[in-house]
Structure formats: structure tokens, C-alpha cells
Amino acid sequence: MNKKILLIKNPISGKKISNIILPKVISKLENIFHLEVIESEFKGHIEKILHSINIKKYDCCCVLGGDGSFHEAINGLMKRDDGMSVPLGLIPAGSGNSLARDLNIIDLNLAIQNLIKFNTSYLDIVKITNDKEDIYSFNIVGWGMVATVGQKAEKYRWLGTNRYTLLSLFEIFLKKTNKAIIEYTDINNEKHILKGEYMFAAICNTIHTGKGMKIAPNSKLNDGLLDLVLIKDATRFKLIKLMSKLFSGKHIYDNIVEYVQITKLKLNAENKSLLIDGEIKGVTPFDLSVIPNKVKIIN
């Protein structure tokens, strides 16, 4: 009997590319799987769907969208009252496609073949807790300049993916650092406290973020660890030079970068906004921990 797949399409991901590629996706999959296609209608709709739908009807839920869409799917499953889950698949149609880059399925044909093979593995999940809510992440939790750029990028979507680079350069020109107290637990279960002025902090479960930046080159999706990347205060020239290294991952060897693998973190800072999986949500202060091998994905 053919596996039953719930295919959830986000029609506004990236440059609305999901609307273009959906017919090809259906033509490649409809003779192999029993497909049910749902189109999300508003921000947060995918989370609502997976939070309430009768999940036992499906062998897999595949997201046709970007990292924000996958973030919603993760949160829908994690917040279910019955604790039920299904493997999550991904066909990338977003701006950054961080998870797709880690899974090497950025090409549409590779993504489709990946789903057809139906191999599965587990994905670590990050739990972020503040005084308002619990939020779950699979990709990146960013504070400081990362969050500021993400927030402004929503207003400049017409610039395409180049907006992240342009806005980052603008923020470096402004060079606004933020004070923070960061407490983290390392892989040896030892606790550390850092205090200082930072450009940004990124806590990562994937190697990639943005448009192919290797922000955490040593990260693995299911090693039970998170990669903390801290950029310290530096001259504008130094920060601009560092930007070019983000695409190769060589920035981690720079003396203005703190790079360490952790299991827990607490961050208290003046700057309130957070960027979680490409979406502006959550505030400081917050506590963060990794839940190892929590969600099954098609890989």
C-alpha cells in the first residue's frame, strides 16, 4: 500500500517559488505516494495544522517551503497535546534554505528523490524558554545584529536574498554592540559565564544560515550539541573582513570569534529581539537547551 503523505505548501515562501514547482512535485510523487495537498493561508497556519490534525492518518508530512515553514511544522508537532508525531520531509522553496543545504537537497530533483527513498534519521530540537512562552527551533537562535538584520529584512524583501548582505554591511557601519551576560554548559558539563559587549550571538543546530553562510561549520543535526558563535566588538574593517569568511566557515578561527559547543545556555541582554529559524520571535532573557534526537526527518 502506498504511503500517505500530507504535503503542506507555503505559497509565499521565498519568491513564491512553491507555486511554480508544485506541479512538478505532484507529477513526480503522485504515482508513488498517496498525496494530500494543503496550502497554508496565513503566518502560523502550518503550526496550527500540525498541532490539531489527525496525524495518525499520514506516514509523513512534507513541507514545501522555507526554514520558516519548517519551523512552524516543528512547533506544531512539539506542542501537540497527544505527543503524536510523523517524519517530516522538506522540499525547499525559501530564501535561505538552511536545513536543505545541510541535507544536500537544495536542488529540487535531489529533494524529490530524497523523499522517494524515504530514509529517515533524527533531528535535535532546541527549546527556548522565556517568561512568555516556549518556542522550538531546529536551525538558529540569533541575538544582536543577527536579529536586527532579520527584522529589517522583512521590510526589504524586494531586494531578494541580497538584502541580508546589504543590511549586514549597513549594521556594521552603524556598529551597535550590545551588553550581554551569557551562561552556558559545555560538552564536559562544565558551566561558564561570559560578560561583555558583542555584535551578535548565534546558537546553531545547522551548519548553514542565511544564503549559504556556514555560520557553524562543525555543527551536526543530531549530535546532541549546539554550536555557540559569539562575535565580539571590533573595528568596522575587521568586521567587514570577517563577513567574507562566513561563507567558508573560516571565521571561527578569527580572534574576535568565540566558538564553542554547548548543551544549555542562558542569555540576559539589553537588546530584546531574537531571530529564531529566520523568524523574529521570542525575547531576552531566555533559557535554551537541546532535546537530542527528538523529531524524525526524511534525510
Salt bridges, closest charged atoms under 4 A:
GLU36 OE1 - LYS4 NZ 3.85
GLU39 OE1 - LYS9 NZ 2.87
GLU47 OE2 - LYS79 NZ 3.32
ASP82 OD2 - ARG80 NH2 2.81
ASP102 OD1 - HIS208 ND1 2.63
ASP134 OD2 - LYS127 NZ 3.81
GLU154 OE2 - ARG157 NH1 3.01
GLU171 OE2 - LYS152 NZ 2.61
ASP186 OD2 - HIS192 NE2 2.76
ASP233 OD1 - LYS175 NZ 2.77
ASP254 OD1 - LYS238 NZ 3.44
ASP254 OD2 - LYS245 NZ 3.25
GLU258 OE1 - LYS232 NZ 3.82
ASP277 OD2 - HIS71 ND1 2.76
GLU279 OE1 - LYS43 NZ 2.49
ASP287 OD2 - LYS266 NZ 3.91
